[in-house]
Amino acid sequence: MVEVRESTIVDAPVEEVWRVLRDFNGHDRWHPAIAQSEIEGGAPVDAVGAVRAFRLAGGGFLREQLIALSDEERTLTYCLLEAPLPLMGYVATITLKTVTDGDRTFWDWRSTFAPPAARRDELVRLVGEEIYKAGFAAIRRLVGRGGQGAADYRESGPAAVLRRPEPAEAARPPPGPAVPVSTVRAGETTRAILVERHGGPEVLQLREIALAAPGPGEVRLRHTVIGVNFIDVYCRTGYFDLLTPPGVPGMEAAGVVEAVGPGVAGLAPGDRVAYACPPVGAYAERRIMTPDLLVRLSDDISDDLAASGLLKGVTASFLLHDVHVVRPGEAVLVHAAAGGVGQLLVQWAKHLGATVLATVSSDEKADIARRRGADHVVVYTREDFSEAALRLTGGRGVDVIYDAVGGDTFAGSIAALAVRGHLVSFGQASGPVGTWDIGRLASKSVTLSRPNYGHYTDTPEKLAPHVERFFAAVRRGVVTVGAPRRYPLAAAAEAHRDLEERRTTGSLVLVV
């Protein structure tokens, strides 16, 4: 695989540039290489899944599919379905950001694909020069200040229409200097676990992939320890739409800042950092990230603890303090209590004054849950946990259940709840919960929550309180994070098998 990446500055407001680029069928009206384009089946131009079929000015026919679009983030991702050139596995992403100096637009355009070795340099040059740089120049002519700008863009009913520049206009040099702040990089590589198709653990393959230099507002990290979490399994299988093959999974790691790009403040090479956030890509020796959700590590927080505990600790923090605020005297049931998040929930809920019931699958795991402070432990392979919960609460039921198991436990959890109890379903290790008639919840006035990690952690302002709370709990001994089970990076598939088959307790990490 190679990565081609080009970036530039457009002297126009980001809203103006995004209005043009988000039209997935509009490239024939601004890119000089495109002669004609149409959306198959008449789908909306911004509909995820829409396919555009187009012809090049030189006669070639291509089909591309829109696979992600966010107006909030001003980013879109598309893949190549059919082309006259061997750009195998081609996936490209366009991202726009505001440059506050002069109200300009930073435009990043990147792609990955697998070219034949003999044509690698030719195809990298074609994508970088004839597609990306030519597109930059065309947009600068279209909307850049001093060029044709907004006069070239007019609204026509529900769709925006772009006027193709006349030949004289096309020959005019772009207003102001072109500012390429990042270039094609096909030489430097790093080892990573690549998912080339969704599937079982066997799709996790160690590969050499292209490695970029950090662009404006980016840092390059060298990982030391990488967290393995069930969300990585969901990405690998395609259940969560966070990884589009070919791609690198993983949302948690610790390491060292290796290099910083222009405009990055507060971080320098050598700084120890960790993260537990999208975008995926942690299963690699090195990677590029923006620094906004990186966490600086103090000397008392080890790389092992950060990589194995940060995502789980942040999860436990918002589950116990935001999704359901645990009060002293409440009865709390934790499923999978010997797992990474489960152990934190048991300890933390007990500290908050709750009576904690834990469910596990074996006697060995039962011992772990007891050592973490559970008041009652049920081995659900031998005993019905819902009947045990009712018996242990004198028939009342529990106030809140934290359930990361899913299909195998959902019905029993409803039965184990007290009237006005709260079921927090935050995972589905055993599979989806299936279709439920919401009317069945009325028998106990049940509250059902399905929290999404990203909705509690997607900005520094949201993330920071949970990180601070978790690290403070570790320092005070409120929670203990056990030593993780370690695997080499190349054994990622083995780690996933062990995790899915419930052969592990606590946390799993990949060691670089």
Secondary structure by P-SEA (a helix, b strand, c coil): cbbbbbbbbbcccaaaaaaaaacccccccccccccccccccccccccccbbbbbccccccccccccccccccccbbbbbbccccccccbbbbbbbbbbccccbbbbbbbbbbbbccccaaaaaaaaaacccaaaaaaaaaacccccccccccccccccbbbbbccccccccccccccccccccccccbbbbbbccccccccccbbbbbbbbbcccccbbbbbbcbbbbcaaaaaaaacccccccccbbbbcccccccccccccccccccccccccccccccccccccccccccbbbbcccccaaaaaacaaaaaaaaaaacccccccccbbbbbcccccaaaaaaaaaaaaaccbbbbbbccaaaaaaaaaaccccccccccccaaaaaaaaaccccccccccccccccaaaaaaaccccbbbbbccccccccccccccccccccbbbbbcccccccccccccaaaaaaaaaaaaaccccccccccccccaaaaaaaaaaacccccbbbbcc
